[in-house]
């Protein structure tokens, strides 16, 4: 009997140690993924786009900013030729009563800021549509993403100056006027864009934010509760915060786009999917409500859209973004 009790005690002790080690490993993984996300390689559709941009109605140039940020600059095909996406969005915008400049012309520049685990090439289909609408697009890799030499993501705290920097340096390199300019960010890129829009002397005429958040800690708490429940979720978040702070010197609670949104005065569009399980729609609405009452702003809910498919539902979000930028950047 004593032998059986001793055996069960060992089994329970071993099981408890395994659970503790698994929990510690999960926390270490979560904090590391937030600080240093797994980089996605180039995909086949990226390579197709890069090898034949003329089929998509654009011209692509590469450059590297002075801080090492790799960028793509996309302009409309000077001959006015359009790809399938460009043709469709021009039809949508014309149907809304917008008077578009001829295909191939440029009325302003947009900087496009990708989300977590994204890379600049992900935004080529977006650039195709926006170039067809009359914009030049500058697309950087954020630190810890794509081909950027940086290894740490801070969700806007240290990346806030990057969008204006790449706009200015692209303008110098390719000899174009950096004004007028707008800023578009998605998810993590939305947080970066909100921080960027609140900087002194920020060059932006308008801002669009897609499926982003007001408080990063709240996003992490929401995801933790989904995976381990509302009781263990807060403990997971505390452990994840310790790991992230160890790697970055920043607490998750310090990433607060809402505090910067409160000072944004440029026209701002915020869109969010109703079925987003990564950053809930409540997070996007809180961010929107943080904008000053006097700021021209628009809130869009995309029915049934999750976090990863928000740009590929039947809802015409690209037309909304293009119209917003045409009305507030190019006017």
Secondary structure, 3 states (H helix, E strand, C coil): CHHHHHHHHHHHHHHHHHHHHHHHHHHHHHHHHHHCCCCCCCCHHHHHHHHCHHHHCEEEEEEECCCCCEEEEEEECCCCCCCHHHHHHHHHHHHCCCCCCCCCCCCEEEEEECCCCCCHHHHHHHHHHHHHCCEEEEEECCCCCCCCCCCCCCCCCCCCCHHHHHHHHHHHHHCCCCCCEEEEEECHHHHHHHHHHCCCCCCCCEEEEECCCCCHHHHHHHHHHHHHHHHHHHHHHHHHHHHHHHHHCCCHHHCCHHHHHCCCCCEEEEEEECCCCCCCHHHHHHHHHHCCCCCCEEEEEECCCCCCCCCCCCCCHHHHHHHHHHHHCCC
